[in-house]
Amino acid sequence: MHYDEITDYKSTLQELIQGDLRKTVTYVLLSTTGPANAPEFMVAAVMDDMRLGVGKGTSKKRAEQQAAKDALNKLAKGD
């Protein structure tokens, strides 16, 4: 499955995880860098203390989407 055409990676990841494992994905803020007017957030997608993916973005929401995308790509590759 190609995940590059998805617009809501978080929902897709959650549906995949719930469908297979009946678990929930949470998002953990790892860091915030940069000036206050242009921060960059780093977020991890986590399930049962296991980091599924990591993402960066100019907002927490964008970073979460990138973390979900990273997790989906890793799951598709079998990493």
C-alpha positions in Angstrom: 0.0 0.0 0.0 1.3 3.5 -0.9 0.9 6.0 1.9 2.1 9.0 0.0 -1.4 9.9 -1.2 -3.1 9.9 2.2 -4.1 13.3 3.6 -4.8 12.2 7.2 -2.0 9.9 8.3 -3.0 9.9 11.9 -6.5 8.5 11.2 -5.1 5.9 8.8 -2.5 4.7 11.3 -5.1 4.6 14.1 -7.5 2.6 11.9 -4.7 0.1 11.0 -3.6 -0.3 14.6 -7.1 -0.7 16.0 -8.1 -3.1 13.2 -5.1 -5.4 13.8 -4.3 -5.0 17.4 -7.2 -3.2 19.2 -4.6 -0.7 20.6 -4.3 3.1 20.5 -1.5 5.3 19.2 -0.5 8.3 21.2 1.7 11.2 20.2 4.6 12.4 22.5 6.3 15.7 22.1 10.0 15.0 22.0 11.4 18.5 21.5 10.6 22.1 20.5 13.4 24.0 18.8 13.8 27.4 17.1 12.6 30.9 18.0 9.1 31.5 19.5 7.8 32.9 16.2 9.0 29.9 14.2 9.2 26.8 16.3 9.8 23.3 15.1 8.3 20.4 16.9 9.5 16.8 17.0 6.9 14.3 17.9 6.9 10.5 18.2 4.0 8.1 17.4 4.0 5.6 20.3 2.1 2.4 21.0 2.8 0.4 24.2 6.0 2.3 24.9 7.2 1.4 21.4 8.2 4.3 19.1 6.5 3.6 15.7 7.6 6.8 13.9 9.0 10.3 14.4 8.0 13.5 12.6 8.9 17.2 12.5 6.7 20.1 11.7 6.1 23.8 12.3 3.1 22.9 14.4 2.4 20.0 16.7 -0.4 18.8 14.4 1.9 18.7 11.4 4.6 16.9 13.4 2.0 14.3 14.5 1.0 13.8 10.9 4.6 13.3 9.9 5.2 10.9 12.8 2.1 8.9 11.6 3.4 8.9 8.0 6.8 7.7 9.2 5.1 4.9 11.2 2.9 3.8 8.2 5.9 3.7 5.9 7.9 1.6 8.4 5.0 -0.7 8.9 4.6 -1.1 5.2 8.3 -2.0 4.8 8.1 -4.4 7.8 10.7 -2.4 9.9 
